[in-house]
Amino acid sequence: MADTTDRPATTRLPAAERRRQLLEVALVVFADKGFHGTSMNEVAEAAGVTKPVLYQHFTSKEALYRELVDELGTRLERAIVEGVAEAVGPRQQVEAGFHAYFRWATREGPAFRVLFAERNRADPLLATAIEKVESAVAERVAGFIEVEGLSDEERQVLAFGVVGLAESTSRHWLSLGLGTGTGA
């Protein structure tokens, strides 16, 4: 009989719940150690599952990371859309969007670190996943910018500037340890 004392005890969960759990655990591990510093073994161990269980859900660390980034990007985009829902006029929408972005970044610090860790920019695979999120958010922001005489391309460039400003400011805010408050 095989010795199972070193294997984590797993609770049988439906596939969708297990996948959700693995993504949430991966969020914490990736936020703490970064993509390159994280192994699938560490994610499996933190989730209390075996590596084969983890690989049943995600074919590779890259696949796990990409799905996590996509989900976090969707969460950020949803937070911004909800934040601007009540705003009247383009200026108020942009202001509300900034506020929603900062609020999300400070309340969801680990998610923000996974999405926008500077070290991920150097890896083409990771950079592509992150650029996809930035583009989606910038596309939303561009829809809020109504400046007479701006072409669609100029509006898009301005939206990327707004997103970059929010990202950079949020990164600095969190680096100062200010991300635990709710005042953002």
TORKOLDO-486597 format. One record per residue: residue in three letters; residue number from 1; x, y, z of N, C-alpha, C in turn. Coordinates in nm, 2 decimals, padded with zeros to 4 digits, always signed. Layout:
<atoms>
ATOM residuo num  neast nnorth    nup caeast canorth   caup  ceast cnorth    cup
ATOM     ALA NUM      X      Y      Z      X       Y      Z      X      Y      Z
...
</atoms>
This chain:
<atoms>
ATOM residuo num  neast nnorth    nup caeast canorth   caup  ceast cnorth    cup
ATOM     MET   1 +00.08 -00.12 +00.00 +00.00  +00.00 +00.00 +00.09 +00.12 +00.00
ATOM     ALA   2 +00.05 +00.22 -00.08 +00.13  +00.35 -00.09 +00.12 +00.43 +00.03
ATOM     ASP   3 +00.22 +00.50 +00.07 +00.22  +00.59 +00.18 +00.16 +00.72 +00.14
ATOM     THR   4 +00.06 +00.77 +00.20 -00.01  +00.89 +00.16 +00.00 +01.00 +00.26
ATOM     THR   5 +00.09 +00.98 +00.36 +00.11  +01.08 +00.47 +00.16 +01.22 +00.42
ATOM     ASP   6 +00.24 +01.22 +00.31 +00.29  +01.34 +00.26 +00.20 +01.41 +00.16
ATOM     ARG   7 +00.10 +01.35 +00.12 +00.01  +01.41 +00.02 -00.10 +01.49 +00.09
ATOM     PRO   8 -00.13 +01.61 +00.04 -00.23  +01.69 +00.10 -00.37 +01.62 +00.09
ATOM     ALA   9 -00.45 +01.64 +00.20 -00.58  +01.59 +00.20 -00.67 +01.68 +00.11
ATOM     THR  10 -00.74 +01.61 +00.02 -00.82  +01.69 -00.07 -00.97 +01.66 -00.05
ATOM     THR  11 -01.04 +01.76 -00.05 -01.19  +01.75 -00.04 -01.24 +01.75 -00.18
ATOM     ARG  12 -01.33 +01.65 -00.21 -01.38  +01.64 -00.35 -01.48 +01.76 -00.37
ATOM     LEU  13 -01.44 +01.84 -00.47 -01.53  +01.95 -00.51 -01.57 +01.93 -00.65
ATOM     PRO  14 -01.69 +01.98 -00.69 -01.72  +01.98 -00.83 -01.62 +02.06 -00.91
ATOM     ALA  15 -01.60 +02.02 -01.03 -01.49  +02.08 -01.12 -01.49 +02.23 -01.12
ATOM     ALA  16 -01.60 +02.29 -01.13 -01.61  +02.44 -01.14 -01.56 +02.50 -01.01
ATOM     GLU  17 -01.60 +02.44 -00.90 -01.56  +02.50 -00.77 -01.41 +02.48 -00.74
ATOM     ARG  18 -01.36 +02.36 -00.79 -01.22  +02.33 -00.77 -01.14 +02.43 -00.86
ATOM     ARG  19 -01.18 +02.46 -00.98 -01.12  +02.55 -01.07 -01.11 +02.69 -01.00
ATOM     ARG  20 -01.23 +02.73 -00.95 -01.24  +02.86 -00.88 -01.14 +02.87 -00.76
ATOM     GLN  21 -01.14 +02.76 -00.68 -01.05  +02.76 -00.57 -00.90 +02.76 -00.61
ATOM     LEU  22 -00.87 +02.69 -00.72 -00.73  +02.69 -00.77 -00.69 +02.83 -00.82
ATOM     LEU  23 -00.78 +02.90 -00.88 -00.75  +03.04 -00.93 -00.73 +03.13 -00.81
ATOM     GLU  24 -00.81 +03.12 -00.71 -00.80  +03.21 -00.59 -00.67 +03.18 -00.52
ATOM     VAL  25 -00.63 +03.06 -00.51 -00.50  +03.02 -00.44 -00.39 +03.07 -00.53
ATOM     ALA  26 -00.40 +03.05 -00.66 -00.29  +03.10 -00.75 -00.27 +03.25 -00.74
ATOM     LEU  27 -00.38 +03.32 -00.72 -00.38  +03.47 -00.71 -00.28 +03.50 -00.59
ATOM     VAL  28 -00.30 +03.44 -00.48 -00.22  +03.47 -00.36 -00.08 +03.43 -00.38
ATOM     VAL  29 -00.05 +03.31 -00.44 +00.09  +03.27 -00.46 +00.16 +03.35 -00.57
ATOM     PHE  30 +00.09 +03.38 -00.68 +00.15  +03.47 -00.78 +00.18 +03.61 -00.73
ATOM     ALA  31 +00.08 +03.66 -00.65 +00.10  +03.80 -00.59 +00.22 +03.80 -00.50
ATOM     ASP  32 +00.24 +03.69 -00.43 +00.35  +03.69 -00.33 +00.49 +03.66 -00.40
ATOM     LYS  33 +00.49 +03.57 -00.49 +00.62  +03.52 -00.54 +00.64 +03.56 -00.69
ATOM     GLY  34 +00.54 +03.62 -00.75 +00.56  +03.65 -00.90 +00.54 +03.53 -00.98
ATOM     PHE  35 +00.53 +03.55 -01.11 +00.51  +03.44 -01.20 +00.63 +03.35 -01.21
ATOM     HIS  36 +00.75 +03.40 -01.22 +00.87  +03.32 -01.24 +00.91 +03.26 -01.11
ATOM     GLY  37 +00.87 +03.32 -01.00 +00.91  +03.26 -00.87 +00.81 +03.16 -00.82
ATOM     THR  38 +00.71 +03.13 -00.89 +00.60  +03.04 -00.85 +00.61 +02.91 -00.93
ATOM     SER  39 +00.59 +02.80 -00.86 +00.59  +02.67 -00.93 +00.45 +02.61 -00.91
ATOM     MET  40 +00.42 +02.53 -01.01 +00.29  +02.46 -01.00 +00.28 +02.37 -00.87
ATOM     ASN  41 +00.39 +02.32 -00.83 +00.40  +02.25 -00.70 +00.35 +02.33 -00.59
ATOM     GLU  42 +00.40 +02.46 -00.58 +00.36  +02.55 -00.47 +00.21 +02.58 -00.48
ATOM     VAL  43 +00.16 +02.60 -00.60 +00.01  +02.63 -00.61 -00.07 +02.51 -00.56
ATOM     ALA  44 -00.03 +02.39 -00.61 -00.10  +02.27 -00.57 -00.09 +02.25 -00.42
ATOM     GLU  45 +00.03 +02.27 -00.36 +00.04  +02.25 -00.22 -00.04 +02.35 -00.14
ATOM     ALA  46 -00.04 +02.48 -00.18 -00.12  +02.58 -00.12 -00.27 +02.56 -00.13
ATOM     ALA  47 -00.31 +02.49 -00.24 -00.45  +02.46 -00.26 -00.49 +02.33 -00.19
ATOM     GLY  48 -00.39 +02.26 -00.14 -00.42  +02.13 -00.07 -00.46 +02.02 -00.17
ATOM     VAL  49 -00.41 +02.03 -00.29 -00.43  +01.92 -00.39 -00.30 +01.87 -00.44
ATOM     THR  50 -00.31 +01.76 -00.52 -00.19  +01.71 -00.58 -00.16 +01.78 -00.71
ATOM     LYS  51 -00.04 +01.77 -00.76 -00.01  +01.84 -00.88 -00.09 +01.78 -01.00
ATOM     PRO  52 -00.12 +01.65 -01.00 -00.21  +01.60 -01.11 -00.35 +01.66 -01.11
ATOM     VAL  53 -00.40 +01.69 -00.99 -00.53  +01.76 -00.99 -00.52 +01.90 -01.05
ATOM     LEU  54 -00.41 +01.97 -01.02 -00.39  +02.10 -01.07 -00.38 +02.10 -01.22
ATOM     TYR  55 -00.31 +02.00 -01.27 -00.29  +01.98 -01.42 -00.42 +01.94 -01.49
ATOM     GLN  56 -00.51 +01.88 -01.42 -00.64  +01.84 -01.48 -00.71 +01.97 -01.52
ATOM     HIS  57 -00.69 +02.08 -01.44 -00.76  +02.20 -01.47 -00.68 +02.30 -01.55
ATOM     PHE  58 -00.55 +02.30 -01.54 -00.47  +02.39 -01.62 -00.35 +02.31 -01.68
ATOM     THR  59 -00.33 +02.32 -01.81 -00.23  +02.24 -01.87 -00.08 +02.29 -01.84
ATOM     SER  60 -00.07 +02.41 -01.79 +00.06  +02.47 -01.76 +00.05 +02.59 -01.67
ATOM     LYS  61 +00.16 +02.63 -01.62 +00.16  +02.75 -01.53 +00.12 +02.87 -01.62
ATOM     GLU  62 +00.16 +02.87 -01.74 +00.12  +02.98 -01.83 -00.03 +02.99 -01.85
ATOM     ALA  63 -00.09 +02.87 -01.87 -00.23  +02.86 -01.89 -00.30 +02.91 -01.76
ATOM     LEU  64 -00.26 +02.87 -01.65 -00.31  +02.91 -01.52 -00.30 +03.06 -01.51
ATOM     TYR  65 -00.18 +03.12 -01.53 -00.16  +03.26 -01.52 -00.25 +03.34 -01.62
ATOM     ARG  66 -00.25 +03.30 -01.74 -00.33  +03.37 -01.84 -00.48 +03.37 -01.80
ATOM     GLU  67 -00.53 +03.26 -01.76 -00.67  +03.26 -01.72 -00.70 +03.35 -01.59
ATOM     LEU  68 -00.60 +03.35 -01.50 -00.61  +03.43 -01.39 -00.61 +03.58 -01.43
ATOM     VAL  69 -00.52 +03.62 -01.52 -00.51  +03.75 -01.56 -00.63 +03.80 -01.64
ATOM     ASP  70 -00.69 +03.71 -01.72 -00.81  +03.74 -01.79 -00.93 +03.77 -01.69
ATOM     GLU  71 -00.93 +03.68 -01.59 -01.04  +03.70 -01.49 -01.02 +03.83 -01.41
ATOM     LEU  72 -00.90 +03.86 -01.37 -00.87  +03.98 -01.29 -00.90 +04.10 -01.38
ATOM     GLY  73 -00.87 +04.09 -01.51 -00.90  +04.20 -01.60 -01.05 +04.23 -01.61
ATOM     THR  74 -01.12 +04.12 -01.61 -01.27  +04.13 -01.62 -01.32 +04.19 -01.49
ATOM     ARG  75 -01.26 +04.15 -01.38 -01.31  +04.21 -01.25 -01.28 +04.36 -01.24
ATOM     LEU  76 -01.16 +04.40 -01.29 -01.12  +04.54 -01.29 -01.21 +04.62 -01.38
ATOM     GLU  77 -01.24 +04.57 -01.50 -01.32  +04.64 -01.60 -01.46 +04.65 -01.54
ATOM     ARG  78 -01.52 +04.55 -01.48 -01.65  +04.55 -01.42 -01.65 +04.66 -01.31
ATOM     ALA  79 -01.55 +04.66 -01.23 -01.55  +04.76 -01.12 -01.55 +04.91 -01.18
ATOM     ILE  80 -01.48 +04.93 -01.29 -01.49  +05.06 -01.35 -01.62 +05.09 -01.41
ATOM     VAL  81 -01.68 +04.99 -01.48 -01.81  +05.01 -01.54 -01.92 +05.04 -01.43
ATOM     GLU  82 -01.91 +04.97 -01.32 -02.01  +04.99 -01.21 -01.98 +05.12 -01.15
ATOM     GLY  83 -01.85 +05.16 -01.14 -01.82  +05.29 -01.08 -01.87 +05.41 -01.15
ATOM     VAL  84 -01.88 +05.40 -01.28 -01.92  +05.51 -01.36 -02.07 +05.51 -01.40
ATOM     ALA  85 -02.13 +05.41 -01.36 -02.27  +05.39 -01.39 -02.36 +05.51 -01.36
ATOM     GLU  86 -02.34 +05.57 -01.24 -02.42  +05.68 -01.20 -02.37 +05.81 -01.24
ATOM     ALA  87 -02.25 +05.82 -01.30 -02.19  +05.95 -01.33 -02.27 +06.01 -01.45
ATOM     VAL  88 -02.28 +06.14 -01.44 -02.35  +06.22 -01.55 -02.25 +06.30 -01.62
ATOM     GLY  89 -02.23 +06.27 -01.75 -02.13  +06.35 -01.83 -02.00 +06.28 -01.83
ATOM     PRO  90 -01.92 +06.31 -01.94 -01.79  +06.25 -01.96 -01.69 +06.28 -01.85
ATOM     ARG  91 -01.68 +06.41 -01.81 -01.58  +06.44 -01.70 -01.61 +06.36 -01.58
ATOM     GLN  92 -01.74 +06.35 -01.54 -01.77  +06.28 -01.41 -01.75 +06.13 -01.43
ATOM     GLN  93 -01.77 +06.08 -01.56 -01.74  +05.94 -01.58 -01.59 +05.91 -01.57
ATOM     VAL  94 -01.51 +06.00 -01.62 -01.36  +05.98 -01.61 -01.32 +05.98 -01.46
ATOM     GLU  95 -01.37 +06.08 -01.39 -01.34  +06.09 -01.25 -01.39 +05.97 -01.17
ATOM     ALA  96 -01.51 +05.93 -01.20 -01.56  +05.81 -01.13 -01.48 +05.69 -01.17
ATOM     GLY  97 -01.44 +05.68 -01.29 -01.36  +05.57 -01.34 -01.22 +05.56 -01.26
ATOM     PHE  98 -01.16 +05.68 -01.25 -01.03  +05.69 -01.17 -01.06 +05.64 -01.03
ATOM     HIS  99 -01.16 +05.69 -00.97 -01.20  +05.65 -00.83 -01.22 +05.50 -00.82
ATOM     ALA 100 -01.29 +05.45 -00.91 -01.32  +05.30 -00.91 -01.19 +05.22 -00.93
ATOM     TYR 101 -01.10 +05.27 -01.02 -00.98  +05.20 -01.04 -00.89 +05.20 -00.92
ATOM     PHE 102 -00.88 +05.32 -00.85 -00.80  +05.33 -00.73 -00.86 +05.24 -00.62
ATOM     ARG 103 -00.99 +05.25 -00.61 -01.06  +05.17 -00.50 -01.03 +05.02 -00.53
ATOM     TRP 104 -01.04 +04.98 -00.65 -01.02  +04.83 -00.68 -00.87 +04.80 -00.65
ATOM     ALA 105 -00.78 +04.88 -00.69 -00.64  +04.85 -00.67 -00.60 +04.84 -00.53
ATOM     THR 106 -00.66 +04.93 -00.44 -00.63  +04.93 -00.30 -00.70 +04.82 -00.23
ATOM     ARG 107 -00.82 +04.79 -00.27 -00.89  +04.68 -00.20 -00.85 +04.54 -00.25
ATOM     GLU 108 -00.80 +04.53 -00.37 -00.76  +04.41 -00.44 -00.61 +04.41 -00.47
ATOM     GLY 109 -00.53 +04.45 -00.37 -00.39  +04.46 -00.39 -00.32 +04.34 -00.45
ATOM     PRO 110 -00.34 +04.22 -00.40 -00.28  +04.11 -00.47 -00.32 +04.09 -00.61
ATOM     ALA 111 -00.45 +04.12 -00.65 -00.49  +04.11 -00.79 -00.42 +04.22 -00.87
ATOM     PHE 112 -00.41 +04.34 -00.82 -00.34  +04.44 -00.89 -00.19 +04.41 -00.91
ATOM     ARG 113 -00.13 +04.35 -00.81 +00.01  +04.31 -00.82 +00.03 +04.20 -00.93
ATOM     VAL 114 -00.06 +04.11 -00.94 -00.06  +04.00 -01.04 -00.07 +04.07 -01.18
ATOM     LEU 115 -00.17 +04.16 -01.19 -00.19  +04.22 -01.32 -00.08 +04.31 -01.37
ATOM     PHE 116 -00.03 +04.39 -01.28 +00.06  +04.50 -01.32 +00.20 +04.50 -01.26
ATOM     ALA 117 +00.25 +04.38 -01.22 +00.39  +04.37 -01.17 +00.48 +04.41 -01.28
ATOM     GLU 118 +00.57 +04.50 -01.25 +00.66  +04.55 -01.35 +00.75 +04.44 -01.41
ATOM     ARG 119 +00.79 +04.34 -01.33 +00.87  +04.24 -01.38 +00.81 +04.15 -01.49
ATOM     ASN 120 +00.67 +04.16 -01.49 +00.60  +04.08 -01.60 +00.62 +04.14 -01.73
ATOM     ARG 121 +00.65 +04.27 -01.74 +00.66  +04.34 -01.87 +00.77 +04.29 -01.96
ATOM     ALA 122 +00.88 +04.23 -01.89 +00.99  +04.18 -01.97 +00.97 +04.05 -02.04
ATOM     ASP 123 +00.87 +03.98 -01.99 +00.84  +03.85 -02.05 +00.73 +03.86 -02.16
ATOM     PRO 124 +00.76 +03.83 -02.28 +00.66  +03.85 -02.39 +00.52 +03.78 -02.37
ATOM     LEU 125 +00.53 +03.66 -02.31 +00.40  +03.59 -02.29 +00.32 +03.66 -02.18
ATOM     LEU 126 +00.38 +03.70 -02.08 +00.31  +03.77 -01.97 +00.26 +03.91 -02.02
ATOM     ALA 127 +00.35 +03.98 -02.09 +00.32  +04.11 -02.14 +00.20 +04.11 -02.23
ATOM     THR 128 +00.19 +04.01 -02.31 +00.07  +04.00 -02.40 -00.06 +03.99 -02.32
ATOM     ALA 129 -00.06 +03.91 -02.22 -00.18  +03.89 -02.14 -00.22 +04.02 -02.07
ATOM     ILE 130 -00.12 +04.09 -02.02 -00.14  +04.22 -01.95 -00.19 +04.33 -02.04
ATOM     GLU 131 -00.13 +04.33 -02.16 -00.17  +04.43 -02.26 -00.31 +04.41 -02.30
ATOM     LYS 132 -00.36 +04.29 -02.30 -00.50  +04.26 -02.34 -00.59 +04.33 -02.23
ATOM     VAL 133 -00.55 +04.32 -02.11 -00.63  +04.38 -02.00 -00.63 +04.53 -02.01
ATOM     GLU 134 -00.51 +04.59 -02.03 -00.50  +04.73 -02.05 -00.58 +04.78 -02.17
ATOM     SER 135 -00.57 +04.71 -02.28 -00.65  +04.75 -02.39 -00.80 +04.75 -02.37
ATOM     ALA 136 -00.85 +04.65 -02.30 -00.99  +04.64 -02.27 -01.03 +04.76 -02.18
ATOM     VAL 137 -00.95 +04.79 -02.08 -00.98  +04.90 -01.99 -00.98 +05.03 -02.06
ATOM     ALA 138 -00.87 +05.04 -02.15 -00.86  +05.17 -02.22 -00.97 +05.19 -02.32
ATOM     GLU 139 -01.02 +05.08 -02.38 -01.14  +05.08 -02.47 -01.26 +05.14 -02.39
ATOM     ARG 140 -01.28 +05.09 -02.27 -01.39  +05.14 -02.19 -01.37 +05.29 -02.16
ATOM     VAL 141 -01.25 +05.33 -02.12 -01.22  +05.47 -02.08 -01.24 +05.56 -02.21
ATOM     ALA 142 -01.20 +05.51 -02.32 -01.21  +05.59 -02.45 -01.36 +05.63 -02.47
ATOM     GLY 143 -01.45 +05.54 -02.43 -01.59  +05.57 -02.45 -01.64 +05.68 -02.36
ATOM     PHE 144 -01.56 +05.71 -02.26 -01.61  +05.82 -02.16 -01.55 +05.95 -02.20
ATOM     ILE 145 -01.45 +05.95 -02.29 -01.38  +06.08 -02.33 -01.45 +06.14 -02.44
ATOM     GLU 146 -01.51 +06.26 -02.41 -01.58  +06.33 -02.52 -01.52 +06.47 -02.52
ATOM     VAL 147 -01.42 +06.49 -02.61 -01.35  +06.61 -02.63 -01.38 +06.65 -02.78
ATOM     GLU 148 -01.43 +06.77 -02.80 -01.46  +06.81 -02.94 -01.33 +06.81 -03.02
ATOM     GLY 149 -01.34 +06.76 -03.14 -01.23  +06.76 -03.23 -01.13 +06.65 -03.22
ATOM     LEU 150 -01.15 +06.56 -03.12 -01.06  +06.44 -03.11 -01.11 +06.33 -03.20
ATOM     SER 151 -01.01 +06.28 -03.28 -01.04  +06.16 -03.36 -01.05 +06.04 -03.27
ATOM     ASP 152 -01.10 +05.93 -03.32 -01.11  +05.80 -03.24 -00.97 +05.76 -03.20
ATOM     GLU 153 -00.87 +05.77 -03.29 -00.74  +05.73 -03.26 -00.68 +05.82 -03.14
ATOM     GLU 154 -00.71 +05.95 -03.15 -00.66  +06.04 -03.04 -00.73 +06.01 -02.91
ATOM     ARG 155 -00.85 +05.98 -02.92 -00.93  +05.94 -02.80 -00.87 +05.81 -02.73
ATOM     GLN 156 -00.84 +05.72 -02.82 -00.78  +05.59 -02.77 -00.64 +05.61 -02.71
ATOM     VAL 157 -00.56 +05.70 -02.77 -00.43  +05.73 -02.71 -00.45 +05.80 -02.57
ATOM     LEU 158 -00.54 +05.89 -02.57 -00.57  +05.96 -02.44 -00.62 +05.86 -02.34
ATOM     ALA 159 -00.70 +05.77 -02.38 -00.75  +05.66 -02.28 -00.63 +05.58 -02.23
ATOM     PHE 160 -00.54 +05.54 -02.32 -00.42  +05.46 -02.27 -00.34 +05.55 -02.17
ATOM     GLY 161 -00.33 +05.68 -02.19 -00.26  +05.77 -02.10 -00.33 +05.77 -01.96
ATOM     VAL 162 -00.46 +05.77 -01.96 -00.54  +05.77 -01.84 -00.52 +05.64 -01.77
ATOM     VAL 163 -00.52 +05.53 -01.84 -00.50  +05.40 -01.78 -00.36 +05.39 -01.72
ATOM     GLY 164 -00.26 +05.43 -01.80 -00.12  +05.43 -01.75 -00.10 +05.52 -01.63
ATOM     LEU 165 -00.17 +05.63 -01.62 -00.16  +05.72 -01.51 -00.22 +05.65 -01.38
ATOM     ALA 166 -00.33 +05.59 -01.40 -00.40  +05.52 -01.29 -00.32 +05.40 -01.24
ATOM     GLU 167 -00.26 +05.33 -01.34 -00.18  +05.21 -01.30 -00.05 +05.25 -01.23
ATOM     SER 168 +00.02 +05.35 -01.28 +00.14  +05.40 -01.21 +00.11 +05.46 -01.08
ATOM     THR 169 +00.01 +05.54 -01.06 -00.03  +05.59 -00.93 -00.07 +05.49 -00.84
ATOM     SER 170 -00.14 +05.39 -00.88 -00.18  +05.28 -00.79 -00.06 +05.20 -00.75
ATOM     ARG 171 +00.03 +05.17 -00.84 +00.15  +05.10 -00.80 +00.23 +05.17 -00.69
ATOM     HIS 172 +00.25 +05.31 -00.71 +00.32  +05.39 -00.62 +00.24 +05.39 -00.48
ATOM     TRP 173 +00.11 +05.40 -00.49 +00.03  +05.41 -00.37 +00.05 +05.28 -00.29
ATOM     LEU 174 +00.04 +05.16 -00.36 +00.06  +05.04 -00.29 +00.20 +05.02 -00.24
ATOM     SER 175 +00.30 +05.07 -00.31 +00.44  +05.05 -00.26 +00.47 +05.13 -00.13
ATOM     LEU 176 +00.39 +05.23 -00.11 +00.40  +05.31 +00.01 +00.32 +05.25 +00.13
ATOM     GLY 177 +00.26 +05.14 +00.10 +00.18  +05.07 +00.20 +00.05 +05.13 +00.23
ATOM     LEU 178 +00.00 +05.21 +00.14 -00.12  +05.28 +00.16 -00.25 +05.21 +00.11
ATOM     GLY 179 -00.22 +05.09 +00.06 -00.33  +05.01 +00.00 -00.43 +04.94 +00.09
ATOM     THR 180 -00.41 +04.96 +00.22 -00.50  +04.89 +00.31 -00.62 +04.97 +00.35
ATOM     GLY 181 -00.61 +05.10 +00.33 -00.72  +05.19 +00.37 -00.84 +05.19 +00.27
ATOM     THR 182 -00.94 +05.25 +00.30 -01.06  +05.26 +00.21 -01.08 +05.40 +00.15
ATOM     GLY 183 -00.98 +05.48 +00.18 -01.00  +05.62 +00.14 -00.97 +05.65 +00.00
ATOM     ALA 184 -00.93 +05.56 -00.08 -00.90  +05.58 -00.22 -01.02 +05.60 -00.30
</atoms>
